[in-house]
Each structure stands twice: as C-alpha cells, then as structure tokens.
Amino acid sequence: MWTIIVLTLPAEVSVLQSGEKVSGLFEFNDQKYIYGACRTKGYREYSGLNWIACVLHPIFTNS
C-alpha cells in the first residue's frame, strides 16, 4: 500500500532555469529531507518539455 504525502518544496526549485540544478535540506511536519532538483534543457534543437525532476529522501535521526 502506498501513502501519498504532499510536500511544499523550497521556492528555489520552482524558479530553476533550463539546465539548472539545486540541492539542499528542508523540513516539513517535523521531518527533515534532503532533496535534489533540476530543470530539463532538451536536446540539440529540441527545447524539451520544461520539466523539473526532483528526488527526495527523508533523513532519520536517533533523537
């Protein structure tokens, strides 16, 4: 069974320009996450679909 969680990513992800990437840490509902995101830049003369790929991973601590 899957659980769907809707996260609000840091604003810097939504303003990425073509080919740019960003990574960092953020906290949501008392859970810390590490993330990486990049915006597509297409290939040769094809400009691409302007997608943003984002990878998230929760950080667990023994506290």
N, C-alpha and C positions, 0 to 999 in steps of 0.2 A: 504494500500500500504506500502511496506517495503522499507527502504533505506539502502543500503549496504555501510558501511564505512570500509575501510581497515586501521587498526591501526598497528603501529610497536610497539610491546611490549618491555619493558626493557630487556636487554640482559640476566639478571639473570634468566628469565623464561626459555630460551632455554637451559640452562646448568643444569637444575634440574636433579638430580639422582633419581633412583627408590625410591618412597615413600616420597620424599622431597616436601616441600611446601614453598611458598613465597607470600608475600602480600606487598602492598605499594601504593604510589601515583605516577602518571606521567601526563605529559601534552602533548597534541597533537593538533595542529592547534588552539592554544589559548583556549583549553578546558581541564579542569582538570578531571582526572578519578581516582577512587580507584579500585584496582584490587586484585584478589587472584588467585593463580595458584598452581596446584600440579601434579606430575607425578605419573601415576599408578604403582603399585608394584605387581599386580597379586594376586593370592590367593593360598595358600599352595604350591604345586609343580608347579602350572601353573604360568609362569612368566609374563603373561599379554601381552597387546599389546603395551606397552610403550607410551601410550597416555599422553598428557598434557591437563588437564581440566582447563579452565580459565573463570573467572567471572569478568565482568567489569561493572562499574556503573558511569555515569557522575556525577560530582559534580557541582551543580549550585549555584552561589553566587549572591547576590544583589549588583552588582557594576556598 
